[in-house]
C-alpha cells in the first residue's frame, strides 16, 4: 500500500454511515452528537478491536457510556485492572478545531474517576459499573480522538497538560494520547496489516564489536545450539543488533513480523512509553533495561555479506514471537542518531516448519515467551489443533437464512478481514460464547470470559468442556458434533439479526429506556433459552432441528419455530426484567421505566437473577413453543 493510496476519509464516512444506519439514523440527518458517537464506534470496532484486542460484547457495553452523565467519557473498557477511556471530538473539516478547554476537559476525566463520591453521584450507570474498580494504582489509557489534523500549537498544549498530569498524580501507569487524523490513519493501516503473509526471507547484519581480551574486533553473536541440547539440537543464535537495523526491518516488513505472535503490538501503553523514554534519554543503556527480542524461523544460515565485508544471518519465514512492543517502538522512532547507540539482544531459533502451526514446539515457544505479559486469554488457544481443525471444517457450511447464501468462515485468530457478501464470519471468541451459552450458562460470558479459554479444568478452566469431548483434550471432532455446532452458529446469527432489527426499531421509537429495549441486549440469554426449550420439550428432535437449520428450509416459512419462539422468549425475558426493575424503584410513584437503582450489567452476570429467569422456562409447553415438524 503506497503512502497516499488509503482513502481514510471515505472509509470513516462509510463506517459511520453503517453504524448510524443500524440505529435508524440517516447520515445526512445526523446531528453533531450522533456523528461523534458513530466516529468513536468506528475507531473502537474497526481499529481498537485489533490493536487493543477489545472483546465484542464489552465493546457494546463501553459504547453505552456515551450519553447523559457520561463525565465526558464516550467509551470505557476494563480488562482486569487495565482501563481504556476514550473521548471523541468529531469536527467539521472546513471549520472544526479543538480548543484549549476541550483539552483541559479531557485531562479532567482522571480526577473525576478517582473521586469515588463524585463518580457514584454524577456518573451514569454504565460509566459507574465499568470504572467502579478504578483506583490510583490502576493502569489507565486515555485517548482523545478527533477526525481533523492537529496544529503543532495544540499538540504542544496537549503535551504540556500531559506533563502536568504526570507531575500531579505521579502515576507512571497512566497515559494520555491525542490521536488526530494522521495518527488514526496510521492505526488503521496497522490494523489492516495484522494478517499479512510472513516474510519469506529476512537478512540481519552481524555487528563486529571490540573484544575485551584483545585489540581485535569480534563478531557479536553466539551459536548456542550444541551448548543447549546435544541430542535434539534446535539451532539457536544469540546476537545484538543496532536500533537502526531493527527500524529498517520494521519499515520493510511491518506487522507481518508478528503474525505468529499471539499478542502483536498493543499500541501506546505504559511500557511502550518507557521504551521511547529510554531511547531518548539513555540510548546506550537500552540494552540493560530491555528484555530483548525472541524470534523463530524455519531455516537459519550465516554467510558473508555482499562484497565479502561482514557477516549476515539469513532467516527463512522469520517471526518475532516476543518483542513486538520493542520492535514497533523502535520502528516508529524518528531520530536515527539516537538509534545508532541503541543495542537490542536478539535470540533466533530454527524450529520445525514455522508454517505448520500445530507443531507442539512452536506453540510452546510462542506461549512461554509471552506468558509474562498481560494478553487476552483466547490468544493462547488460537494455535490449538482443534481450532485449526474447525477453521477447515466449518467452511463446509453456509448461512441460508437470507439470499444470497453465505459461507461460514471461522476465524480462530483475531484479524482484520476484507468482508465479502458471500461470507459470514465467526471469531473464536464468538464461537466460544455461542457454545457456552447454548450448552451451559450466559452468566459466564458476562461475568468473566477468561475461564472459557483456560485449559486448567481443576481450577475452573472451561476450555476443554467447550472444545473437548467429555472435558478431555481433542484435536478433532466427530462429524455430527461439527454439524451441530454449525447449526447452533446459524441459529445464533439469525437470532442476532432479529435482535438488531428490533433494537433499531426501538431506537427509532425512542424507547431506549424500556425493558423491551433492554431485552435486546440480553442476546446470550436468548440463545440459552432456545437450548433450554429444546432440552425440555424436544430433546429427541435435535437431529431434525440441526438438519433444518443447516439446509435452511425452515427459514422459508413465515411461521417457522425460530420466529415463534423468539416472540415468546422475548416476553419471558421482559417479564423478568419488569419484575427486577420494579424491585429497584427508588421511590413509590417513580415514572421512569428503568430506575436508576437497577444495574442492568449486574443483572446479566448475576447467577441468582439467571436462576429466577430459568424458573420461567421450567413451565414451557409445546403450545407456547411449537415445533411443527410436518409443515
KOLLOMI-687085 format. One line per field, with one value per residue (C-alpha): residue in three letters; x, y, z. Coordinates in nm, 2 decimals. Layout:
rest ALA:... $
px X:... $
py Y:... $
pz Z:... $
This chain:
rest UNK:UNK:UNK:UNK:UNK:UNK:UNK:UNK:UNK:UNK:UNK:UNK:UNK:UNK:UNK:UNK:UNK:UNK:UNK:UNK:UNK:UNK:UNK:UNK:UNK:UNK:UNK:UNK:UNK:UNK:UNK:UNK:UNK:UNK:UNK:UNK:UNK:UNK:UNK:UNK:UNK:UNK:UNK:UNK:UNK:UNK:UNK:UNK:UNK:UNK:UNK:UNK:UNK:UNK:UNK:UNK:UNK:UNK:UNK:UNK:UNK:UNK:UNK:UNK:UNK:UNK:UNK:UNK:UNK:UNK:UNK:UNK:UNK:UNK:UNK:UNK:UNK:UNK:UNK:UNK:UNK:UNK:UNK:UNK:UNK:UNK:UNK:UNK:UNK:UNK:UNK:UNK:UNK:UNK:UNK:UNK:UNK:UNK:UNK:UNK:UNK:UNK:UNK:UNK:UNK:UNK:UNK:UNK:UNK:UNK:UNK:UNK:UNK:UNK:UNK:UNK:UNK:UNK:UNK:UNK:UNK:UNK:UNK:UNK:UNK:UNK:UNK:UNK:UNK:UNK:UNK:UNK:UNK:UNK:UNK:UNK:UNK:UNK:UNK:UNK:UNK:UNK:UNK:UNK:UNK:UNK:UNK:UNK:UNK:UNK:UNK:UNK:UNK:UNK:UNK:UNK:UNK:UNK:UNK:UNK:UNK:UNK:UNK:UNK:UNK:UNK:UNK:UNK:UNK:UNK:UNK:UNK:UNK:UNK:UNK:UNK:UNK:UNK:UNK:UNK:UNK:UNK:UNK:UNK:UNK:UNK:UNK:UNK:UNK:UNK:UNK:UNK:UNK:UNK:UNK:UNK:UNK:UNK:UNK:UNK:UNK:UNK:UNK:UNK:UNK:UNK:UNK:UNK:UNK:UNK:UNK:UNK:UNK:UNK:UNK:UNK:UNK:UNK:UNK:UNK:UNK:UNK:UNK:UNK:UNK:UNK:UNK:UNK:UNK:UNK:UNK:UNK:UNK:UNK:UNK:UNK:UNK:UNK:UNK:UNK:UNK:UNK:UNK:UNK:UNK:UNK:UNK:UNK:UNK:UNK:UNK:UNK:UNK:UNK:UNK:UNK:UNK:UNK:UNK:UNK:UNK:UNK:UNK:UNK:UNK:UNK:UNK:UNK:UNK:UNK:UNK:UNK:UNK:UNK:UNK:UNK:UNK:UNK:UNK:UNK:UNK:UNK:UNK:UNK:UNK:UNK:UNK:UNK:UNK:UNK:UNK:UNK:UNK:UNK:UNK:UNK:UNK:UNK:UNK:UNK:UNK:UNK:UNK:UNK:UNK:UNK:UNK:UNK:UNK:UNK:UNK:UNK:UNK:UNK:UNK:UNK:UNK:UNK:UNK:UNK:UNK:UNK:UNK:UNK:UNK:UNK:UNK:UNK:UNK:UNK:UNK:UNK:UNK:UNK:UNK:UNK:UNK:UNK:UNK:UNK:UNK:UNK:UNK:UNK:UNK:UNK:UNK:UNK:UNK:UNK:UNK:UNK:UNK:UNK:UNK:UNK:UNK:UNK:UNK:UNK:UNK:UNK:UNK:UNK:UNK:UNK:UNK:UNK:UNK:UNK:UNK:UNK:UNK:UNK:UNK:UNK:UNK:UNK:UNK:UNK:UNK:UNK:UNK:UNK:UNK:UNK:UNK:UNK:UNK:UNK:UNK:UNK:UNK:UNK:UNK:UNK:UNK:UNK:UNK:UNK:UNK:UNK:UNK:UNK:UNK:UNK:UNK:UNK:UNK:UNK:UNK:UNK:UNK:UNK:UNK:UNK:UNK:UNK:UNK:UNK:UNK:UNK:UNK:UNK:UNK:UNK:UNK:UNK:UNK:UNK:UNK:UNK:UNK:UNK:UNK:UNK:UNK:UNK:UNK:UNK:UNK:UNK:UNK:UNK:UNK:UNK:UNK:UNK:UNK:UNK:UNK:UNK:UNK:UNK:UNK:UNK:UNK:UNK:UNK:UNK:UNK:UNK:UNK:UNK:UNK:UNK:UNK:UNK:UNK:UNK:UNK:UNK:UNK:UNK:UNK:UNK:UNK:UNK:UNK:UNK:UNK:UNK:UNK:UNK:UNK:UNK:UNK:UNK:UNK:UNK:UNK:UNK:UNK:UNK:UNK:UNK:UNK:UNK:UNK:UNK:UNK:UNK:UNK:UNK:UNK:UNK:UNK:UNK:UNK:UNK:UNK:UNK:UNK:UNK:UNK:UNK:UNK:UNK:UNK:UNK:UNK:UNK:UNK:UNK:UNK:UNK:UNK:UNK:UNK:UNK:UNK:UNK:UNK:UNK:UNK:UNK:UNK:UNK:UNK:UNK:UNK:UNK:UNK:UNK:UNK:UNK:UNK:UNK:UNK:UNK:UNK:UNK:UNK:UNK:UNK:UNK:UNK:UNK:UNK:UNK:UNK:UNK:UNK:UNK:UNK:UNK:UNK:UNK:UNK:UNK:UNK:UNK:UNK:UNK:UNK:UNK:UNK:UNK:UNK:UNK:UNK:UNK:UNK:UNK:UNK:UNK:UNK:UNK:UNK:UNK:UNK:UNK:UNK:UNK:UNK:UNK:UNK:UNK:UNK:UNK:UNK:UNK:UNK:UNK:UNK:UNK:UNK:UNK:UNK:UNK:UNK:UNK:UNK:UNK:UNK:UNK:UNK:UNK:UNK:UNK:UNK:UNK:UNK:UNK:UNK:UNK:UNK:UNK:UNK:UNK:UNK $
px 0.00:0.15:0.16:-0.14:-0.35:-0.56:-0.89:-0.94:-1.19:-1.41:-1.36:-1.46:-1.77:-1.87:-1.83:-2.01:-2.29:-2.32:-2.32:-2.58:-2.80:-2.80:-2.96:-3.21:-3.03:-2.96:-2.61:-2.72:-2.97:-2.74:-2.66:-2.32:-2.36:-2.47:-2.18:-1.94:-2.08:-2.05:-1.69:-1.60:-1.77:-1.56:-1.24:-1.33:-1.47:-1.26:-0.92:-0.93:-1.07:-0.75:-0.49:-0.61:-0.80:-1.13:-1.40:-1.70:-1.96:-1.75:-1.73:-2.11:-2.11:-1.84:-2.02:-2.32:-2.12:-2.19:-2.50:-2.64:-2.40:-2.11:-1.84:-1.70:-1.64:-1.76:-1.62:-1.47:-1.33:-1.20:-0.96:-0.89:-0.71:-0.63:-0.87:-0.91:-1.11:-1.19:-1.33:-1.43:-1.44:-1.58:-1.53:-1.63:-1.34:-1.39:-1.41:-1.36:-1.07:-1.00:-0.98:-0.79:-1.10:-1.17:-0.81:-0.83:-1.17:-1.02:-0.74:-1.01:-1.16:-0.89:-0.96:-1.34:-1.29:-1.06:-1.32:-1.54:-1.82:-1.83:-1.83:-2.11:-2.33:-2.27:-2.19:-2.45:-2.49:-2.27:-1.98:-2.01:-2.01:-1.72:-1.50:-1.61:-1.28:-1.06:-0.80:-0.48:-0.29:-0.49:-0.34:-0.53:-0.50:-0.68:-0.73:-0.87:-0.99:-1.05:-1.10:-0.90:-0.53:-0.40:-0.17:0.17:0.04:-0.25:-0.02:0.22:-0.07:-0.17:0.19:0.21:-0.12:0.02:0.34:0.13:-0.09:0.21:0.36:0.03:-0.05:0.29:0.13:0.37:0.09:-0.13:-0.10:-0.28:-0.28:-0.41:-0.50:-0.57:-0.64:-0.28:-0.25:-0.58:-0.47:-0.15:-0.35:-0.59:-0.30:-0.16:-0.49:-0.52:-0.18:-0.21:-0.27:-0.02:0.19:0.50:0.84:0.99:1.35:1.50:1.86:2.02:2.37:2.60:2.80:3.17:3.25:3.57:3.70:3.76:4.05:4.24:4.28:4.08:3.71:3.48:3.15:2.87:2.69:2.69:2.59:2.42:2.30:2.53:2.56:2.18:2.10:2.34:2.08:1.80:1.96:1.75:1.98:1.99:2.19:2.22:2.33:2.30:2.16:2.16:1.84:1.88:1.88:1.57:1.40:1.48:1.34:1.01:0.99:1.03:0.80:0.58:0.32:0.39:0.69:0.44:0.18:0.26:0.30:-0.02:-0.02:0.11:0.15:-0.07:-0.04:0.07:0.08:0.28:0.56:0.60:0.62:0.91:1.08:1.06:1.18:1.49:1.58:1.55:1.73:1.96:2.01:2.33:2.16:1.87:2.04:2.04:1.68:1.51:1.44:1.53:1.36:1.29:1.23:1.18:1.24:1.22:1.58:1.88:2.22:2.51:2.70:2.93:2.76:2.76:3.12:3.26:3.25:3.09:2.85:2.48:2.21:1.97:1.63:1.36:1.00:1.12:0.88:0.91:0.73:0.82:0.93:0.66:0.64:1.02:1.02:0.73:0.85:1.20:1.04:0.85:1.13:1.24:1.58:1.83:2.12:1.98:1.91:2.27:2.35:2.08:2.16:1.89:1.95:1.81:1.76:1.67:1.58:1.54:1.24:1.03:0.85:0.71:0.41:0.29:0.14:0.01:0.36:0.39:0.74:0.64:0.32:0.52:0.79:0.53:0.32:0.61:0.77:0.45:0.32:0.48:0.27:-0.10:-0.27:-0.61:-0.67:-0.81:-0.49:-0.31:-0.57:-0.57:-0.30:-0.46:-0.51:-0.88:-0.91:-0.72:-0.95:-1.26:-1.13:-1.13:-1.44:-1.69:-1.62:-1.83:-2.15:-2.34:-2.59:-2.91:-3.15:-3.11:-3.02:-2.76:-2.64:-2.32:-2.04:-1.94:-1.58:-1.43:-1.15:-0.95:-0.72:-0.83:-0.76:-0.88:-1.06:-1.19:-1.55:-1.73:-2.10:-2.09:-1.93:-2.02:-1.76:-1.74:-1.45:-1.31:-1.44:-1.78:-1.80:-1.67:-1.96:-2.21:-2.13:-2.11:-2.45:-2.62:-2.47:-2.42:-2.50:-2.48:-2.37:-2.02:-1.99:-2.09:-1.90:-1.56:-1.46:-1.11:-1.21:-1.36:-1.01:-0.84:-0.73:-0.68:-1.02:-0.92:-0.91:-1.22:-1.10:-1.38:-1.19:-1.20:-1.55:-1.64:-1.39:-1.31:-1.51:-1.63:-1.40:-1.09:-0.85:-0.90:-0.76:-1.07:-1.45:-1.68:-1.89:-2.22:-2.06:-1.93:-2.27:-2.45:-2.20:-2.26:-2.64:-2.61:-2.40:-2.65:-2.93:-2.72:-2.66:-3.03:-3.14:-2.87:-3.02:-3.36:-3.24:-3.05:-3.36:-3.58:-3.33:-3.31:-3.69:-3.70:-3.43:-3.63:-3.93:-3.71:-3.78:-3.42:-3.54:-3.77:-3.74:-3.83:-3.51:-3.30:-3.42:-3.25:-2.92:-2.96:-2.85:-2.67:-2.98:-3.18:-2.95:-2.96:-3.34:-3.36:-3.14:-3.34:-3.66:-3.51:-3.38:-3.71:-3.96:-3.77:-3.45:-3.51:-3.58:-3.24:-3.11:-3.42:-3.36:-2.99:-3.08:-3.34:-3.10:-2.83:-3.05:-3.22:-3.57:-3.74:-3.64:-3.86:-4.16:-4.33:-4.42:-4.11:-4.04:-3.74:-3.96:-4.24:-4.01:-3.83:-4.15:-4.22:-3.87:-3.88:-4.19:-4.04:-3.72:-3.92:-4.14:-3.83:-3.67:-4.00:-4.00:-3.64:-3.68:-3.99:-3.79:-3.53:-3.77:-3.61:-3.94:-4.31:-4.47:-4.15:-4.23:-3.90:-3.94:-3.58:-3.50:-3.15:-3.12:-3.14:-2.79:-2.85:-2.49:-2.51:-2.84:-2.67:-2.40:-2.58:-2.64:-2.93:-3.11:-3.04:-3.19:-3.51:-3.53:-3.47:-3.78:-3.99:-3.87:-3.94:-4.31:-4.28:-4.53:-4.55:-4.84:-4.62:-4.32:-4.45:-4.21:-4.44:-4.22:-4.47:-4.51 $
py 0.00:0.33:0.63:0.82:0.53:0.49:0.69:0.70:0.98:0.77:0.46:0.66:0.80:0.46:0.30:0.59:0.56:0.19:0.24:0.52:0.31:0.03:0.29:0.41:0.74:0.87:1.00:1.33:1.38:1.30:1.58:1.66:1.43:1.13:1.18:1.19:0.86:0.70:0.82:0.68:0.35:0.34:0.37:0.12:-0.15:-0.11:-0.02:-0.07:-0.42:-0.53:-0.30:-0.34:-0.67:-0.55:-0.81:-0.76:-0.78:-0.54:-0.30:-0.28:-0.21:0.05:0.24:0.28:0.51:0.79:0.99:1.17:1.19:1.03:1.26:1.33:0.96:0.83:0.48:0.28:-0.07:-0.27:-0.57:-0.67:-0.37:-0.21:0.06:0.23:0.55:0.73:1.08:1.16:1.50:1.49:1.82:1.98:1.95:2.31:2.50:2.25:2.26:2.16:2.43:2.46:2.40:2.07:1.95:2.05:1.88:1.56:1.57:1.63:1.29:1.12:1.32:1.27:0.89:0.89:1.08:0.79:1.01:1.21:0.90:0.74:1.05:1.21:0.92:0.72:0.35:0.22:0.45:0.37:0.00:-0.02:0.22:0.12:-0.07:0.21:0.32:0.53:0.20:0.10:0.12:0.38:0.47:0.79:0.85:1.18:1.11:1.37:1.35:1.66:1.73:1.90:2.20:2.20:2.46:2.25:1.94:2.15:2.24:1.88:1.77:2.04:1.92:1.57:1.67:1.85:1.55:1.32:1.56:1.59:1.23:1.08:0.79:0.61:0.37:0.64:0.75:1.03:1.03:1.26:1.08:1.32:1.22:1.12:0.91:0.74:0.67:0.51:0.30:0.19:0.07:-0.12:-0.30:-0.38:-0.53:-0.76:-1.07:-1.01:-1.31:-1.37:-1.27:-1.54:-1.43:-1.18:-1.07:-0.94:-0.80:-0.91:-0.65:-0.65:-0.52:-0.47:-0.77:-0.73:-0.98:-0.84:-0.54:-0.72:-0.70:-1.00:-1.09:-1.01:-1.34:-1.68:-2.02:-2.18:-2.49:-2.76:-2.60:-2.61:-2.96:-3.21:-3.49:-3.29:-2.95:-2.67:-2.42:-2.10:-1.78:-1.51:-1.17:-0.79:-0.56:-0.18:0.01:0.13:-0.23:-0.31:0.00:-0.10:-0.45:-0.30:-0.04:-0.33:-0.59:-0.41:-0.61:-0.92:-0.98:-1.06:-1.28:-1.58:-1.36:-1.43:-1.07:-0.84:-0.47:-0.33:0.03:0.32:0.18:0.25:0.00:0.14:0.50:0.38:0.23:0.56:0.75:0.52:0.57:0.95:0.99:0.68:0.51:0.34:0.19:0.04:-0.30:-0.31:-0.22:-0.42:-0.79:-0.82:-1.00:-1.37:-1.50:-1.83:-1.93:-2.24:-2.21:-2.03:-1.97:-1.74:-1.62:-1.34:-1.02:-0.89:-0.79:-1.02:-0.75:-0.87:-1.15:-1.17:-1.41:-1.54:-1.63:-1.80:-1.75:-1.51:-1.43:-1.22:-1.42:-1.19:-0.83:-0.67:-0.37:-0.31:-0.36:-0.12:0.15:0.15:0.11:0.43:0.63:0.92:1.01:0.77:0.93:0.80:0.46:0.42:0.40:0.15:-0.22:-0.49:-0.85:-1.09:-1.46:-1.66:-2.03:-2.25:-2.48:-2.72:-2.56:-2.24:-2.25:-2.57:-2.40:-2.72:-2.83:-2.85:-2.70:-2.38:-2.35:-2.38:-2.14:-1.88:-1.94:-1.94:-1.63:-1.44:-1.57:-1.28:-1.02:-0.93:-1.06:-1.20:-1.55:-1.65:-1.57:-1.87:-2.10:-1.97:-2.21:-2.52:-2.81:-2.82:-2.46:-2.52:-2.82:-2.62:-2.35:-2.60:-2.80:-2.51:-2.38:-2.67:-2.50:-2.19:-1.95:-1.99:-1.77:-1.50:-1.47:-1.50:-1.78:-1.70:-1.94:-1.98:-1.85:-1.94:-1.71:-1.87:-1.57:-1.21:-1.05:-0.78:-0.94:-0.79:-0.87:-1.03:-1.05:-1.42:-1.49:-1.45:-1.46:-1.62:-1.55:-1.79:-1.57:-1.57:-1.94:-2.00:-1.78:-1.95:-2.29:-2.17:-2.00:-2.29:-2.57:-2.40:-2.05:-1.70:-1.55:-1.70:-1.48:-1.16:-1.22:-1.32:-1.48:-1.57:-1.92:-2.00:-2.02:-2.17:-2.53:-2.59:-2.77:-2.85:-2.48:-2.37:-2.37:-2.43:-2.46:-2.83:-2.85:-2.63:-2.76:-3.11:-3.43:-3.52:-3.25:-3.41:-3.25:-3.35:-3.25:-3.31:-3.36:-3.63:-3.51:-3.49:-3.25:-3.03:-3.03:-2.94:-2.66:-2.52:-2.53:-2.36:-2.09:-2.04:-2.01:-1.76:-1.54:-1.55:-1.45:-1.18:-1.03:-1.03:-0.86:-0.59:-0.52:-0.50:-0.28:-0.04:0.00:0.07:0.34:0.50:0.50:0.65:0.36:0.30:0.34:0.04:-0.33:-0.41:-0.24:-0.39:-0.74:-0.68:-0.65:-0.99:-1.18:-1.47:-1.53:-1.57:-1.84:-2.02:-2.00:-2.17:-2.45:-2.48:-2.52:-2.79:-2.97:-2.96:-3.02:-3.16:-3.34:-3.63:-3.38:-3.22:-3.40:-3.28:-2.92:-2.93:-3.05:-2.78:-2.51:-2.64:-2.68:-2.35:-2.48:-2.36:-2.00:-2.00:-2.05:-1.74:-1.90:-2.11:-2.22:-1.99:-1.68:-1.81:-1.90:-1.56:-1.37:-1.60:-1.58:-1.20:-1.20:-1.41:-1.21:-0.88:-1.02:-1.10:-0.76:-0.59:-0.78:-0.68:-0.32:-0.30:-0.41:-0.14:0.16:0.43:0.58:0.50:0.65:0.68:0.74:0.60:0.27:0.18:0.32:0.44:0.18:-0.10:-0.22:-0.40:-0.52:-0.68:-0.85:-1.00:-1.17:-1.24:-1.62:-1.56:-1.34:-1.60:-1.88:-1.66:-1.64:-2.01:-2.07:-1.90:-2.16:-2.46:-2.42:-2.41:-2.61:-2.72:-2.48:-2.19:-2.33:-2.54:-2.73:-2.80:-3.07:-3.16:-2.81 $
pz 0.00:-0.11:0.12:-0.02:-0.16:0.15:0.14:0.51:0.49:0.27:0.49:0.80:0.63:0.51:0.86:1.03:0.78:0.86:1.24:1.21:0.98:1.24:1.48:1.22:1.16:0.81:0.78:0.63:0.91:1.20:1.44:1.58:1.89:1.67:1.43:1.73:1.86:1.51:1.48:1.82:1.72:1.40:1.59:1.86:1.63:1.32:1.49:1.86:1.84:1.66:1.82:2.18:2.13:2.27:2.33:2.11:2.40:2.61:2.32:2.32:2.69:2.66:2.39:2.61:2.84:2.60:2.69:2.99:3.29:3.09:3.25:2.90:2.85:2.52:2.56:2.85:2.86:3.15:3.13:3.48:3.63:3.29:3.16:2.82:2.83:2.50:2.43:2.07:1.91:1.57:1.38:1.06:0.82:0.70:1.03:1.31:1.56:1.91:2.17:2.50:2.71:2.53:2.60:2.97:3.00:2.86:3.13:3.39:3.34:3.55:3.87:3.83:3.81:4.12:4.32:4.44:4.57:4.25:4.03:4.23:4.24:3.90:3.65:3.47:3.55:3.27:3.35:3.72:3.66:3.42:3.63:3.98:4.05:3.91:4.17:4.17:4.11:3.80:3.45:3.26:2.90:2.80:2.42:2.28:1.92:1.65:1.28:1.20:1.18:1.49:1.47:1.65:1.89:2.00:2.03:2.25:2.47:2.50:2.58:2.85:3.01:3.00:3.18:3.44:3.49:3.54:3.79:3.98:4.01:3.99:3.80:3.57:3.48:3.33:2.97:2.78:2.40:2.13:1.81:1.52:1.16:1.07:1.38:1.32:0.96:1.09:1.34:1.06:0.84:1.13:1.20:0.82:0.80:1.10:0.89:0.60:0.49:0.70:0.55:0.34:0.39:0.63:0.64:0.96:0.96:1.23:1.42:1.50:1.85:2.04:2.22:2.60:2.57:2.27:2.04:1.77:1.70:1.73:1.57:1.81:1.80:1.98:1.84:2.14:1.95:2.09:2.43:2.49:2.36:2.22:2.14:1.97:1.88:1.77:1.60:1.81:1.76:2.02:1.89:1.93:1.66:1.63:1.67:1.31:1.19:1.38:1.25:0.89:0.95:1.07:0.79:0.54:0.68:0.93:1.12:0.91:1.15:1.43:1.26:1.48:1.79:1.99:2.12:1.85:1.91:2.19:2.09:2.31:2.66:2.97:2.88:2.53:2.66:2.88:2.58:2.40:2.70:2.74:2.37:2.40:2.73:2.78:2.44:2.54:2.84:2.64:2.63:3.01:3.06:2.77:2.77:2.40:2.12:2.06:1.71:1.53:1.17:0.95:0.83:0.97:0.79:0.84:0.54:0.42:0.33:-0.03:-0.13:0.14:0.40:0.72:0.81:0.80:0.93:0.67:0.82:0.63:0.75:1.02:1.30:1.62:1.89:2.18:2.14:1.92:2.15:2.13:1.75:1.69:1.92:1.76:1.41:1.46:1.63:1.41:1.55:1.38:1.56:1.89:1.74:1.64:2.01:2.09:2.11:2.13:2.23:1.96:2.00:1.69:1.70:1.40:1.47:1.28:0.98:1.12:0.88:1.04:1.35:1.50:1.59:1.96:1.98:1.81:2.02:2.34:2.24:2.15:2.46:2.72:2.56:2.60:2.94:3.14:2.96:3.01:2.70:2.61:2.73:2.39:2.22:2.38:2.23:1.87:1.75:1.91:1.67:1.74:1.63:1.31:1.25:1.30:1.07:0.79:0.87:0.93:0.58:0.46:0.59:0.48:0.64:0.43:0.62:0.37:0.00:-0.13:0.10:0.29:0.36:0.73:0.78:1.12:1.24:1.53:1.53:1.57:1.24:1.01:0.71:0.38:0.42:0.13:0.07:0.01:0.35:0.72:0.99:1.33:1.55:1.81:2.09:1.93:1.89:2.24:2.37:2.14:2.27:2.63:2.62:2.44:2.64:2.98:3.11:2.97:3.30:3.25:2.94:3.11:3.44:3.31:2.98:3.10:3.24:2.90:2.75:3.05:3.00:3.37:3.44:3.80:3.88:3.70:3.34:3.09:2.76:2.71:2.84:2.54:2.27:2.40:2.43:2.78:2.91:2.76:2.51:2.14:1.81:1.61:1.64:1.50:1.21:1.40:1.66:1.38:1.21:1.53:1.61:1.26:1.31:1.65:1.49:1.22:1.48:1.66:1.35:1.27:1.62:1.64:1.32:1.47:1.79:1.60:1.39:1.70:1.88:1.58:1.57:1.94:1.90:1.62:1.85:2.13:2.37:2.49:2.85:2.84:2.94:2.58:2.47:2.75:2.64:2.31:2.49:2.66:2.34:2.51:2.73:2.41:2.28:2.62:2.61:2.27:2.40:2.72:2.53:2.31:2.62:2.80:2.51:2.21:2.32:2.07:1.78:1.80:1.48:1.29:1.42:1.32:0.97:0.92:1.03:0.80:0.49:0.56:0.46:0.78:0.71:0.40:0.62:0.76:1.09:1.15:1.50:1.54:1.49:1.70:1.99:1.96:2.05:2.34:2.47:2.44:2.65:2.93:2.95:2.96:3.24:3.44:3.37:3.47:3.79:3.87:3.78:4.00:4.30:4.22:4.21:4.43:4.53:4.51:4.20:4.00:3.64:3.50:3.33:3.41:3.76:3.84:4.12:3.86:3.75:3.42:3.38:3.72:3.63:3.32:3.51:3.84:3.89:4.12:3.86:3.60:3.82:3.85:3.47:3.45:3.66:3.39:3.14:3.36:3.28:2.90:2.69:2.32:2.28:2.36:2.17:1.88:1.65:1.35:1.20:0.94:0.80 $
